[in-house]
Amino acid sequence: MALILQLETATTACSVALTDNGQLLAHKELNERNIHAEVITVFIEDVLKAAGKSYAQLDAVAVSSGPGSYTGLRIGVSTAKGLCFALDKPLIAVETLQAMADGMAAQNADSDILLCPMIDARRMEVYTAIFDATGKRIRPTSAEIIDENSFSDLLAEHKILFFGDGAEKCKAVLQGNPNANFATDFVNSARYITTGAVAKFKNSDFEDVAYFEPFYLKDFIAGKKGGQ
């Protein structure tokens, strides 16, 4: 049995889930920008209380490790590392796009479709990867600027389901292809970390709490003051 606290802050959603041996006990989430720092510790307390569990009972803390929002990732990873330090529990990192693919794979009934999670970056850029219908990765994570030729090689022979907060802005560019499908109601969640977290716990695939850093994929670019 493994009681795992799961944190997701890499995208617009701030989400916390508690699972026991892969079974969801409780979760709480809010899909709203710039609220992660304000609500994540409250959500953790609420989820533990709802499940009737204590911090001491946790076996591990799992966190969505990126890519995604720089600030969101810092908040989630810092919170997870703080809990692991204080409780002397192992830290598990699950890549955000893999977790998204696992979440969509559980909802999707089409075994022939490819899964393409997209996380919004700047302008027409997204963080993305390609997975098969079971969540097995077939193309690595990358930062892609989307245009009418994006994924043309795959779309020529496969249906692709695009989802995540980066997919909506790409819809106008890609929807002309009959093999391009879009799930506009997908919201990232800490619940989707479960598959990866359980597998890593069973294999004792833990991170070094002192040195672990989020997977940013790209360097952080701060905006200039005054719009200059």
N, C-alpha and C positions, 0 to 999 in steps of 0.2 A: 504494500500500500504506500502511496506517495501523495501527501497533501501539498499541493503546489499553488502558490499565489502567483498570478499572472498579470502583468502590467503592459498596457498598450498605449503609447503616447506619440507614436511616430507620425501620425496623420492628424486630421482635424478632430478625430474622436479621442476622448480620454476614457479609457475603459479598464476595469479591474475585474478579474474572475478568480474564483477559487475552485480547484478541481481536486478530487480524491480518486487516485488510480484511473485518471482519465474521464471521470464522471463529473459533470458540472454540478457544484453545490450551490453557488450563488454568483451573481455578477451585477455590475452596475456600470453604466456608461452614459456619456453625453457627447453628442456630435456637434461641437461648437468650437470655433477657433479661440485660441489664447486663454483658455480656462484651465489648462492642465495643472499648472502650479497651484492654483487656488483650490482645486477639488480632489486631487489624487489621493492625498492622505485621508481625507474624509471618506472617499469611496472605499479605501482599504479597510478602514474601521467599520463601515457599514456592511461590507461583504463578509468580514469575519463574524460580525455580530449576527447577521442573517443566517449564517451557517452554524452558529453556536461553537465556533472554534476560536482558539487563542493564537497569538503570535508564536508562543513556545511550541505549539503543536505542528507548525509548518515543517516540512521536510526540505523545501527549496523555494527559491523565488526565481521566476522566469520573466524575462523582459523582451519585448520586441526591440531588436537591436539595430534596425535601419535596413535600407536607407529611408529617409523621410525628412521631416522638419528638424532643422538643427536644434532649435530651442526645445521642441517637444522631446527629441531624443535625449538631450541633456537632462531634462526633468525626469523622464522615466528611468534612465540608467542610474542617475544619482540617487533616486529614491530606492531603487532595487539594491544598489551597492550599500547604501546606508542600512537597510534592513538586514542584509547579509552580514555586515560587520557587527551590528548590534546583537544579532541572534545567533551568530556563528553558524549560518546556514549556507549551503552552496548556491552559486549563481548560475542560472541557465540562460543562454542567449539564443533566441530564435529569429532568424532573418525575417523582416517584415513581409517581403513579397512571398516568401515560402508560406508563412502563416496565412496570408490572404488566399493563396492558391489552395491550401488545405481547407480553408473555410468555404470557398466556392465549390471545391470538389465534393464536399459533403452535401451541397445543395443541388448540384447539377446532375441531371439524369441522362445527359447525352454523352455516351462513351466515345464518340468520334470527334468531339470538339476539343480544340486546344484552349488553354486558359492563359489570359494575358492580364495580370494585375498591373495597374498603373497608379503611381503616386505622383501627384502634381508637383512639378518643379516650376521654374520660371518660364513665362511666356508659353511657347509650344513645346517645352521640354518636359519629359516625364522620366521617372525611374521605373524600370520595367524589366520583366523576364518572361520567358515562355515555359509553360508546363503542360503536360498531358492531362487528360481528364481525371486522372487519379492523384494529381498533385506532384508527379515526378518531373523534375526539372529537365528541360531539353535545350534551353538557351540560357546563358548566364545573365546575371543582373548587369544592367548598363543604364547609362543616361542617354536618352534618345530624343532628338528633335524630330517631331512628327510632321510628315508631309504626306502628299498623296501616294508616294512610293513606299512608305513605311510598311514593312511586313509583306511586301508584294510577293516574295518568293513563297512564303507560307500560305498566304491567302489564295494563291493560284491553285492550291491543292487541298487546303484544309479550311474548315470553319474555325473561326477564332472568336472567343468570347472575351471582350474587353470590359474591365470593371475596375472599380476604385475611383478615388477622387480626381485622378488624372484622365480618366476615360471620357468624361463628359465633354471636356474641351477638345478632344480629338475626334468626337463623333462627326462633326461637320466635315472633317477632312477625309475620314475613312469610310463613312456609312454608304458611299456609292458602290462599294464592293459587296456583291451579294453574299459573300462568305463572312463578312464582318458583322458580328452581333454585339449588342451592348446591354449590360445589366446596370441600369441607372440607379437602382435602389440599394446597391451594396454599400454597407457601412463597415469599416474595419472594426474588429473587436478583439479583446483579450481572450475571448472564447476560442478563437481560431489558433491560438498559440498551443493549444492542448496537445495535438498530435506530435509536434516537434519537441515540446517540453517533456512529455512522457518518455519518448524514445531516448532523449539525451539523459534523462534521469536514470533509466535502466542501464545505460552504458557508462554511467558516471562521467559524462561528457560535460564537465563544469568549467567555468571561466575563472581566471585569476581575479579575485575581487579587487585587489589593489591596483591592477594595471589594465583591466578591461576598459575599452573605449567603444562608443557606438560606431557603426558602419555608416559613415557619412556619405561615401561614394565620391562626393565632390567637396572641395574646400568651401567653407562658409564665406559668403560675400555679404557684408553689411551694407545697408542702404546709407546714402549720404544725407546729412542733415540739410533741412531746408530745400529738399528736392534738387540739389545741385549735382 
